[in-house]
């Protein structure tokens, strides 16, 4: 796998644009500009006799901005989520006790995620039975322990 590590973090125009806009609109300056816009609009009310057009200006402006920001924020969120998933995958892959089955777990169906959650609830119950608070089990270790315990119970 070939990963570019040069200074070109974003080579797609929309990636660059969404990164810049997300950073800019998430700043305190953007909030101040938005508040000033509303103050100016409210103060201009008496000049325009609080007309329907006066109200329509702010409604249209905020609707258009909100509509466009949804796509920009979603792009940034998708990129951040993917980066976070990759970091978690790296941690899972690097840990000898972690189960590699959890790499790319975000691609599982809802039913598969529920089944996996149930397994981890069972794993939590198994950990509660341990006398040592610092004992940790991987998925595979937990299955081995359960299989051994089941065999021991059957042999009694």
JOJO-V414131 format. One record per residue. N is the residue number from 1. RES is the residue in one letter. PHI is phi in degrees with one decimal (none if undefined). PSI is psi as a letter, one per 40 degrees, with the letter a starting at -180 (NA if undefined). Layout:
N RES PHI PSI
N RES PHI PSI
This chain:
1 X none h
2 X -108.6 h
3 X -113.2 h
4 X -72.5 h
5 X -121.3 f
6 X -79.8 a
7 X -77.8 e
8 X -84.3 g
9 X -69.9 d
10 X -123.2 h
11 X -101.4 e
12 X -99.1 h
13 X -57.7 d
14 X -69.1 d
15 X -60.6 d
16 X -60.5 d
17 X -60.6 d
18 X -65.6 d
19 X -64.4 d
20 X -64.3 d
21 X -65.8 d
22 X -62.9 d
23 X -65.1 d
24 X -67.4 d
25 X -76.1 e
26 X -89.7 e
27 X -92.3 i
28 X -68.9 d
29 X -63.5 d
30 X -63.4 d
31 X -64.0 d
32 X -62.3 d
33 X -61.7 d
34 X -64.4 d
35 X -64.0 d
36 X -61.8 d
37 X -59.9 d
38 X -67.9 d
39 X -63.4 d
40 X -62.8 d
41 X -61.3 d
42 X -65.8 d
43 X -68.8 d
44 X -81.8 e
45 X -54.9 d
46 X -62.7 d
47 X -64.8 d
48 X -98.7 e
49 X 57.2 f
50 X 47.9 f
51 X -71.8 i
52 X -62.5 d
53 X -63.5 d
54 X -59.4 d
55 X -69.1 d
56 X -63.8 d
57 X -59.4 d
58 X -71.7 d
59 X -64.3 d
60 X -66.4 d
61 X -60.1 d
62 X -69.7 d
63 X -66.1 d
64 X -65.1 d
65 X -61.3 d
66 X -62.3 d
67 X -58.1 d
68 X -69.4 d
69 X -66.0 d
70 X -56.4 d
71 X -71.5 d
72 X -66.8 d
73 X -65.5 d
74 X -63.8 d
75 X -60.0 d
76 X -63.7 d
77 X -63.7 d
78 X -60.4 d
79 X -66.0 d
80 X -63.7 d
81 X -64.0 d
82 X -63.3 d
83 X -62.5 d
84 X -63.9 d
85 X -61.8 d
86 X -65.4 d
87 X -64.7 d
88 X -65.2 d
89 X -60.3 d
90 X -64.0 d
91 X -64.9 d
92 X -64.3 d
93 X -65.7 d
94 X -80.9 d
95 X -88.6 h
96 X -70.8 d
97 X -91.3 e
98 X -81.0 i
99 X -86.4 h
100 X -69.7 e
101 X -64.8 d
102 X -83.7 e
103 X -66.5 h
104 X 63.2 f
105 X -63.4 d
106 X -66.3 e
107 X -89.5 e
108 X -74.9 i
109 X -76.0 i
110 X -60.3 d
111 X -63.9 d
112 X -65.7 d
113 X -65.7 d
114 X -64.0 d
115 X -64.5 d
116 X -65.7 d
117 X -62.6 d
118 X -60.5 d
119 X -60.2 d
120 X -71.5 d
121 X -64.4 d
122 X -63.1 d
123 X -62.8 d
124 X -63.7 d
125 X -64.6 d
126 X -61.8 d
127 X -65.5 d
128 X -64.6 d
129 X -75.3 d
130 X -67.6 i
131 X -77.5 d
132 X -96.1 h
133 X -66.8 d
134 X -99.5 e
135 X -73.4 h
136 X -128.0 i
137 X -126.1 i
138 X -85.7 i
139 X -58.8 d
140 X -65.6 d
141 X -61.3 d
142 X -62.0 d
143 X -64.2 d
144 X -60.8 d
145 X -62.7 d
146 X -63.2 d
147 X -62.5 d
148 X -63.6 d
149 X -64.8 d
150 X -63.8 d
151 X -65.2 d
152 X -63.3 d
153 X -67.7 d
154 X -69.5 d
155 X -76.4 e
156 X -77.5 NA
